[in-house]
Amino acid sequence: MRVVTICLFCLMLALGQASAEEKKQNELTTDIQKLSYALGLDLGSYFKTLGEDLDLEVLHQGLLDSYKGNTPLLTQEETAQIQQQFAQKQQERQIKETIEMITENKKAAEDFLKENEDKEGVLTTESGLQYKVISQGEGPKPKAEDVVKVHYKGTLLDGTEFDSSYSRNEPAVFPLNQVIPGWTEAVQLMNVGSTYQLFLPPDLAYGDRGAPPVIEPGSMLVFEVELLGIETPQGE
């Protein structure tokens, strides 16, 4: 609730002595009016994300009472209790929405992987990792403790691209044992020079935590990975 309190305070400063009803959009002539309106738009968007049908007239009255030093309609104790109850309600709703999201995403992943495993060229490991060889190289295979150099593209189940070293025109270099489990397993199957398509179940990707805001909790991921080389650590 501290975020809400800070937002309200900023809005109070922006309102000043004038009522919002006295200002029309086409009368924003001064810098403070434009700033006030811009902050109002931003804060209005924030309040909308709370998912509550707020009484804006009462909200405005509370802002004015606090800003002008009027006697509030609620005591400090009542205000603190209401804010605490609201914070708990928001937390419970967020937990519920997250659980629903995880369930939905895992079901979509399960359905996709079940159908995908029967497609030509798709191989499935004991862990549930699925992969398809696009091109097979003849170089060595890396070990988990190796540092590898790769080009890759990652997409969500609906095909949305969320990351790509190709787009950056810069290969990625990282220790293979410090990435998501599906990568650690899959890249060890590859010879240098190979390109594989990887289908990672949620537990081999980012699991129930996801990687917000791009990757939702419980999401499966699809990667195209090109193993360019095994790097020699500095000092060796």
N, C-alpha and C positions, 0 to 999 in steps of 0.2 A: 504493500500500500504506500510505501515511501515514494514510489514513482508517481502514483496518482497525486500525492500531496505536492510534489515538486511541480507537476504539470499545472495543478490548480493555482499554485502560487505564481507561476509564470504568466498564466492567463489573467490573474488579477492585476498584475503590473501592466499588462498590455491594455486592459480595459480602461484604466485610469478613472477619471471622474465621469465619463460619458457612458450612457446606456447603449447597448448594441443596437437597440431599435432606432436610435437616432442617427445611425450611420447607414448609408446605402452604398452598395458596391461601386456605383459610379461617382461617389463623392470622396474617394480616397485620394485626397490632394496633398496631405502632409506625409512626411516620412514615418511619423509615429502611427498614423492611421494605417499606412500600408504594412508596417511591421505588425501592428495589432491584428490586422485581418489575416496576414500570413500565418501568424502564430495560432490564430483561431482555427484556420483551416487544418493546420497540422494537428492541433489538439483534438479537434472534432473527429478527425480520422482515428486518432488513438482511442478516444472514448468509444467509437463505434466497434473497435476490436474487442472491447470488454464483453460484448454480447448481452448487454443489459439495455432495457428500454428506459433510459434515463428521462426524467422530467426536466427539460432544459430550463424552464422558467424557475423552478426551485433551485436548480444548479446555479443559475445566474444570481438568484437572491443570496445564496450562500457565499458566492464570490464577492458580491457587493458588501454584505454584512462584515465579512472578514477584512476586506480592503479598507472600508470606512470606519471600522471599529465599532459597529453596531452590536447590540446585545444579541448573541447567537441564540437560535431556537433550540440548540442541543448543548448539553454540557460537554466538557472535555472528555469525561468518562464515557458518556453515551456515544460521542463521536469515535473514540478509540475502539469501543466494543463493536460498533457497526462496521468500521473498517476492517477489524479483525475477522468478523463473520464473513464479510465479502471476500477477503483474501482467501479464507478457507474454502469458500464456495468456488472461487476461481480455480484453486488448486485441484479440488475434487473433479471439476469439470475437465480440466486439462488432462488429468490422469485418465479419466474415462475416454476422452477423445483419442489419447495416445494408444490406449489398449485397443480401441476399435480400429485405429489405423494400422497397428501391428497385425491384428487378426486378418484384416482385409488384404494387406500387402503379402503376408505369408501364404494366404490362400491363393492369390494370384501367382505367386512364385511356384507353389506346389503344382498348380494346374499347368503352368508353362513347362516346367521341368519334366513333368510326367509325359507330356506330348513330345517334348523336344528330344528325349532320350531315344526315341525310335526313329529319329530322322537319320538319313544317310550321313555317315562320317562323324557322327557325334559319339564320343566316348565318355563313360561315366566312371569315376573312381570310387573307392570305398567310402570316402568322406561325403560323397554326393556332388563333388565338383564335376561339371560337364565341360568338355572342350572339343574343339574341332580344329584339325590341322589345315591351315590355309596354304602354307608352304613349309617344307621341311628343310632345315639347314643341316650342315655336316660338321659344325664345330662342336666343341665340348659342351657338356651340361654343367650348369652352376650347382653349387651346394648351398645350403641354407645360410651359411656364414659368409658367402661371397657377396661382393658388391657388383651389381649388374648395371648395365646401360641399356635402356629400352626406349622405344617409341610406343605410344599407346593412345587409344581412344576409349573413353568410358561412356556408356549410355545407360539410361534407366530402362525398365521393362517396356515402356511405351515408345522407346526410341529417342527420347530426349538426351542430347549430349550434355554431360555435365563437366567433362574435363578432357583435354587432348594435348599431348605434347606436340603433335603434328601442327596444331593451330598456333602454338607458340614457336614452332620451328626450332625446338630445342629438346633433345632427348633428356630423359630423366635418369639420374644416377642415384642409387640407394642401396643400403644393405638389405639383402633379400629377407632376412629374418626380422625386419622392422616394419613390415607392411602387413596388410590384412591377410588372414590365413589362406584365402583362396589364391592370392598371388604367390605367397611363399611356396605353396604346394605346386601350383601350375607351372611356374617358371622353371622349377627344377626338372620338369618333364621335357623342357625344350632344349634343343641344341642351338648354339649360337648361329644366327642366320635364319632361324625359324620365325614364322608368324602364326600365332594361334588365336582362335576366338574362344573366349572363356565365358562360361555361364555360371555365375556364383550364387548359390543359395544364400539367404540372409545370414545364416550363422557363419558363413565363410567370407562375408563382406563386413558390413558395419553392425550386424545384429539388430537387437531391439533398440539400441541407442540411435542408430542412423547417423547421419552427418548433416544436421539441419543447417540452413534451410533447404539445401538442394536435395539431399537424400533422406527420404522419410524413414522412420523406424520400421524395421522388418522388411526392407526392400531387398530384392535380388538385383544384381548388377550384371551387365554384359560388357566385356572388354575385348578389344582387338589389341594384341600385344606382339611387338616385333623385338626379339632379343638381338641386340646389336653387338653386345660383347660382355665379357667378364673383366671388370676393372681390377688393376693391381693397387692395393692400398698404398698410400704414400709412406715412404720409409722402407719399403721392401725392395 
